[in-house]
Amino acid sequence: MYAIVETGGKQYRVAEGDVCRVEQLPQEVGAEVTLERVLAVGNGETIEVGNPCVSGASVRTRVKAHGKGRKIIVYKYKAKKNYRRKQGHRQPYSELLIEKIETGTA
């Protein structure tokens, strides 16, 4: 069984037991997080698509770790004007362990 969830403005395809990196969440490491914005739930043969969300569906996760991603370089440059700016950025993330996908149907 898998689900497509939305968090942090991005969509992720997750299954039970997966670990996924999402935009940083304010919860502590080890805290349980419930993702309510489930856009679709599938089990191999059938798929239930929401409009925009599947009613009653949720995904229970646990925060595994927090960290920062790889550094990217932001470089601004204007030709012939002696204008150069170099800046680095590391995006913070949270690692979530997917524990249970609940569909809301019996």
Buried (B, 14 or more C-beta within 10 A) or exposed (E): EBBBBBBEEEEBEBEBEEEBBBEBBEBEEEEEBEBEBBBBBBEEEEEBEBEEBBEEBBBBBBBBEBEEEEEEEEEEEEEEEEEEEEEEEEEEBBBBBBEEBBBEEE
